Amino acid sequence: MLDVTRLRVLVAVARHGSVTAAAQALHYAQPSVSHHLARLEAETGSRLVQRAGRGIRLTDAGRMLAERAEEILGRLDAAEAELAAHTGLRSGRVRLAAFPSALGTFVPAAAAGFAVEHAGVDLRFTEAEPPEAVRLLRSGEVEVALLFAYPGEDTPDLDGLRAELLLEEPLHLVVPPGWPGDALTDHRERPWITGCERCRGELSRACAASGFTPDIRFTTDDYVAVQALVAAGLGVTVLPALALAAHQNPGVRTVELADTCRKVYAAVYGDTPDPPGTSALLRQLRTVAGLPPYRRIG
């Protein structure tokens, strides 16, 4: 019996014209595509591809099988969609990857709403910063990923993904109560505290735009620890609103920075329509993201 995954690889090569392009479309490594083609040739006993200069092309047998495979895969995909529509949301599993401050704020409310409407569906969460969440989404380990982009950054890498903007959260300067100054430049001589690599990059960008380079003394991804360091008078930081909504240390003072927002996206893999469980979770995320204290866009 022919392997469905290998048929998908052959169809991708036929559509895109090269192993490299097929690998990019399928989000596979190039050696994996070559391996699947070789195994398919062994299964069929036919030569399906041949070298043409620095690339490859399908043989007559390869083109014939690719045409039939496209029909077969189309019918298989249709059958899966029809079965999902028939089954609805009485059972199944939906998995979400989200960064910590999202898990600490609006995600639980969305999950609670989902559970009330679809009690038979197994909803699971994984904590992941955006780069890892994208990897999990591409590999099929989750169905939905929450991502963010700082001011000046592009929309997250969406090659093969679809993303919608859920909300924009303002950024806040976080300082000890006794330290005066409501602007970044007021603290240019102070020590700074920051988090993940992208957070450090955004802090450096914002400070550079204000004419100075921050003296970063402490780094931690834990927004609770960041605020504890600030409360102890060890430095100042910038945090997004969701981090402060999840936990705000009473020993810090916060000031919203004008015209600076971090965008939060919900991303899924592939084209519409989404599976019923994925669609239902996205609806809940949209609903909760539109409620105070979150800033709904669109």
N, C-alpha and C positions, 0 to 999 in steps of 0.2 A: 504494500500500500504506500502511495506517495505521501511524503511528509508535508503537512500544510505550511509549516514555517519555511521550508525550502522552496515551496511553490511561491510564497510571498517574495522571497529573495529574487527568484527568477523574474517575476513580474516587475519588480522594482528595477532590475537591470534593463529589462525591455523598455520600460517607461523612461528611464533617466539616461540610458546610453552608456553607462560605465559603472565599474565596481565602486569607484569613489563616490559618485553621485548617489548610487543605490544605498551605500553605507550611511551617507548623510541623511537620506530620506527615512531610512529605517532606524537611525540612531544606533547602528552597529559599528563595530570596528571593521576595517577593511579585511583583515584576515578571516574574520567570522563569515563575511559574505563569500569570500573565495572558498572557504571550507564547505559552506552549505551548497554552493554550486558543484563542487567536486563530489560531494555525497549524493547529490541529486543525479549527477551523471552515472555514478555507480549503481544507484537504484534503478535507473531506467535502462542502463546498458547502452546509452546513446551519448554521442558528443553533442552538447547543447551550446557551448560557446567556443569561440576560437579567437586567437590573437589577431589584431588588426593594427599594425604599427605599434604604438605605445599603449593602445587600449584593447578592448575586446568587442566582439559582435556576436550576435546569436546566429547559430546555424539554422538551416531550414527546420530541423527537428526542434531546436530551441524555440524558434518563433511559433511553431505550431503548438508546442506545449505551453508557452507563455499565454497564447490566446485562450486556450482551454482553461488554463489555470485562472486567468482573470475572470472567466465566467463562473468557475467553481467557487472562487473566493468571494465573488459578489453575492452568489446565492447563499454561501455560508454566513456572510455578514448580515444578510437580510434575515436569515433564519434566527440568528442570535438576537437581532433587534426585535423581531416579532415575538420571540420567546420572552424577552425582557418586558415588552409591553404587556404580554399576557400575564406574566407573573406579577408585574407591578412591584410594589414595595412590601409584599408580605414576608419576604425573607431576603437574604443576601448580606453583603458586607460592603461598607464604605470606609475608606481610610483617608485621613487628613494629616498632612505635615504642616506644622505651623511654628513660627518663631515664639520665644518665651512670652513676650509681652502680649501677644495676641492670645496665647493660651491662658494668660492670666486675666484677660478682660472679656472680650466679646465672644470668643469661641465657646466657653461653657454655656452661655445663654443660647447660642445657636444650636448647640448639641442638645440642650434640654428641650427646645422646641421640636427638634427633629425626633427625639425619643418619644415625645407625646404623640406625634402624628404617625410614626412608623416604628412601633415598639418591636416588631419582629426583625428589624434590620440591625446587624452588628456594626456599630459605629466605633472606630478606633482612631486614636491620635498618636502621632509621633512628633516629638520636639525636634525641630531642625531649623537652622539658619537658612536663608534663601538659597545659597549655592547647593547645599545638601538636599534641600527640599526639591529643587529642580531635578537633581539626579534621581531622587526617589520617584518623582513623577515620570521621568523618561523611562525608567526601568520597570514601570508598572507596579511598584511597591506601594504606591498610594494613588488615589483617584483625584485628589484635590490638594493643591499646595498654596499656602499663603506666603506672599513675597512682599518685599518693600523696596522702594527706591528713594534715595535722598535727593534734595535739590541739586540740579546740575547733572544728575545721572540719567541715563536713558532708561526707558522701560526695560524690565528684566529680559534677558535673552529668551525670545519667544519662538525660536526656530522649531516648528513642529508643535508649539503650544498655543493655547488661547488664554488670554488674561483679561479680566475686567477690573476696573478701578472700584474698590469698595469704599474707601474713605481716604481723607487726608488728615494727618495729625500734626499739629504745630510742634515745633521744637522749643525747649525751655532751657534757659540758663539756670543752673542749680548751684547755689552758693551757701556757705554758712550764714546764719542770720546776721551776724555782726559785721559782715564784709559789705561795704557799700558798693554801689555801682550796678546798673541794670543793662549794661552793654558789654559785649565781648572785650572791647578795647579797655574797659575799666579794669579788667583783670589780666592784662597782658603780661604783667610781672609776676602773676601768681603761678603756683604749680597747677597742672591740669591732670584730670583723671578721664580715662576713656575706655571704650570696650573693644568690640570685634574689629577686624581689619578695616571693614567698610566704614564703621563708626569713626575710627581713627582718621580715615581718609576724609570723611565729611568734616570732622572737627578741624583738620589741618586746612582744608579748602576754605571753610568759613573764616577762620582766623587770618588766613592769607589775604582774603578779600577785605579784611579789616586792617591789614597792614602789619601783621606780626606773625611770628611762628610760636605756637604754644609749647611750653616746657612740660612735656608729658612725663609725669613721674610714676603714675600707677596705671595699669591696664587690667581690666577684668570684664568678662562678658555678663557678670551677675549684676543686674541693675539695683538689687538690694544692697550688695556690697559697695557699689559705686556711691550710693547715697550715704551709707555708713561712713565711708572715707570723707565725704564732704562734711557730714555732720561733725566729724572729729576735727575739722579745721585743716585737713591735709591737702585740700585743693578744691578746684571748681570743675564743673563738667557741663555738658549739654546732653539732655535726654529727650526723647520723643514723648508725646503726651500719653501714649498707651503704657509706657513704663511707669509713669507717675500715677496713672489711673489704677494700675495693678498693685502698686505699693508706693506710698510716699512717706518718707521718714519725717517725723514731726520736727526733727532738728535741722531741717534745711529750709532755705527760702528759694522760691522758683519765680522766674520772670519769663513770660512768653516772648519769644523773639519774633519780631514783625517780619512778615513775608517769607517765612521759612516753614515749609511743611514736608513731611515724609509721606509718600504715597504708598498705600497698602493695596495689593492686588490679590485676587483669587485666580489661580491658574489651573487649567485642566489640559489633558493631552488629547489631540486629535480633533476631528471635525464634529460639528453638530449632526444629529441630536446626541446629547449626552445620555448615558444610562439613567434610568429613573432615580436610582439612589443618589447619584452625583448631582442630578438636577435638583433634587429635594434639598440636599445639603447646601447647594449654592443659594437656593431661595432663602433658607434660614440665615445664611451669612449676610445676604443683602439686607434682609429685614433688620437684623440686629445692628449692623453697621450704620443703618440710618437713624438709630435712636441716640438721644443724648447719653453720654457726653461726646459721642463720636460725630465727626463731621462728614456728612454724606455728600458725595459729588455725583453729578449727572442726574 
